[in-house]
C-alpha cells in the first residue's frame, strides 16, 4: 500500500466509507426465500439471504468473508434493493453498485461483480422456490 492512512479517509466518499464499515445487515436469515453464495477469484465470499412477500423484497441480509471493498459492495446492494420488487432487483449490475459507492477503487471493481453475482444466485433461488415451494422446507 503506497498511501498513508489519512489518504484512505480523504480519498473515499462518505457513502463508500459508511458501506465499507457497516455490519448491521450481516446475518443469516433462517428459512430465507432465496440464498446465493459466490466466491471470487480473489478468495472473497459473499452470501445473500432474501425474504420476499408478493414479489417485493421484505428483508435482505448477507455474510461475508472478504475485504472492505467487498463489504461496501454487499451493503450497497442492500441499500439499493430494500423494498424493491424482484424485477427491479434483477436490474442491479456491478456498474450501478460502483456508481452508488462513488469511490470504489477501479482495481476492486471485481468486488462489485462478486456481490452482484451472489445477488443473482439468490434471486434465481427465489424463482426456483416459487416454482417448487416444497424446496424451501429443505433449505
C-alpha positions in Angstrom: 0.0 0.0 0.0 1.6 3.3 -1.1 -0.7 5.9 0.6 -0.9 7.0 4.2 -3.9 6.3 6.5 -5.1 9.8 6.0 -5.2 9.3 2.2 -7.7 6.5 2.7 -10.1 8.6 4.6 -9.8 11.6 2.2 -9.9 9.5 -1.0 -13.3 7.8 -0.4 -16.8 9.2 -0.4 -18.9 9.1 2.8 -21.2 6.6 1.0 -18.3 4.3 0.4 -16.9 4.6 4.0 -20.3 4.0 5.6 -20.9 1.0 3.4 -17.4 -0.4 3.9 -17.7 -0.4 7.7 -21.4 -1.1 8.2 -22.2 -4.5 9.6 -25.8 -4.3 10.8 -27.2 -6.4 8.0 -24.6 -9.2 8.5 -26.7 -12.2 9.5 -28.1 -15.5 8.2 -31.9 -15.4 7.7 -33.4 -18.7 8.5 -35.9 -20.1 6.1 -34.9 -17.5 3.5 -36.9 -17.4 0.3 -33.6 -17.0 -1.6 -30.0 -17.7 -0.9 -27.0 -17.2 -3.1 -23.3 -17.7 -2.3 -20.4 -16.8 -4.6 -16.6 -16.9 -4.1 -14.5 -14.8 -6.3 -11.1 -15.5 -7.8 -9.6 -13.2 -5.1 -10.9 -15.6 -2.4 -13.6 -13.3 -1.0 -17.0 -15.0 -0.4 -20.4 -13.3 -0.2 -23.8 -14.9 0.7 -27.1 -13.1 0.4 -30.4 -14.1 2.1 -33.7 -12.7 0.8 -37.1 -12.7 2.3 -39.8 -12.0 -0.2 -43.5 -11.1 0.2 -45.7 -10.8 -3.0 -42.6 -10.3 -5.2 -41.3 -7.5 -3.0 -38.0 -7.8 -1.1 -39.1 -7.6 2.6 -35.7 -8.4 4.2 -32.2 -8.8 2.9 -29.0 -9.8 4.7 -25.6 -11.1 4.0 -22.5 -12.8 5.3 -19.0 -12.1 4.0 -15.5 -13.4 4.2 -13.7 -10.6 2.4 -12.2 -7.2 2.2 -13.7 -3.8 2.9 -14.4 -3.2 -0.7 -16.5 -6.4 -0.9 -18.3 -5.4 2.3 -19.0 -2.0 0.8 -20.5 -3.6 -2.3 -22.7 -6.0 -0.3 -24.1 -3.1 1.7 -24.6 -1.0 -1.5 -26.7 -3.8 -2.9 -28.8 -3.9 0.3 -29.3 -0.1 0.2 -30.3 -0.3 -3.5 -32.7 -3.2 -3.0 -34.6 -2.8 0.2 -38.3 -2.5 -0.5 -37.8 -3.1 -4.3 -39.5 -5.8 -6.4 -37.8 -8.9 -7.7 -37.9 -7.4 -11.2 -36.1 -4.3 -10.0 -33.5 -6.4 -8.2 -32.6 -8.1 -11.5 -31.7 -4.7 -12.9 -28.8 -4.1 -10.4 -25.5 -4.5 -12.0 -21.8 -4.1 -11.0 -21.7 -0.6 -12.6 -24.7 0.5 -10.6 -23.1 -0.7 -7.4 -19.8 1.1 -8.2 -21.7 4.3 -9.1 -23.6 4.1 -5.8 -20.4 3.9 -3.8 -18.9 6.7 -5.8 -15.3 5.8 -5.0 -14.9 2.1 -5.3 -11.3 1.6 -6.5 -11.1 0.5 -10.1 -8.8 -2.3 -9.2 -11.6 -3.6 -6.9 -14.4 -3.5 -9.4 -14.4 -7.3 -9.2 -15.9 -6.9 -5.7 -19.0 -5.3 -7.2 -19.1 -8.2 -9.8 -18.8 -10.7 -7.0 -21.5 -9.2 -4.8 -23.8 -8.8 -7.8 -23.2 -12.4 -8.8 -24.2 -13.6 -5.3 -27.3 -11.5 -5.5 -28.3 -13.1 -8.9 -27.9 -16.5 -7.4 -30.2 -15.6 -4.5 -32.7 -14.2 -7.0 -32.6 -17.3 -9.0 -33.1 -19.4 -5.9 -36.2 -17.3 -5.1 -37.5 -18.0 -8.6 -36.8 -21.8 -8.2 -38.6 -21.9 -4.8 -41.6 -20.1 -6.2 -41.9 -22.8 -8.8 -41.4 -25.6 -6.3 -42.4 -24.2 -2.8 -41.6 -27.5 -1.1 -37.9 -26.8 -1.6 -38.0 -24.0 0.9 -38.6 -26.6 3.6 -35.1 -28.1 2.9 -33.0 -25.0 2.6 
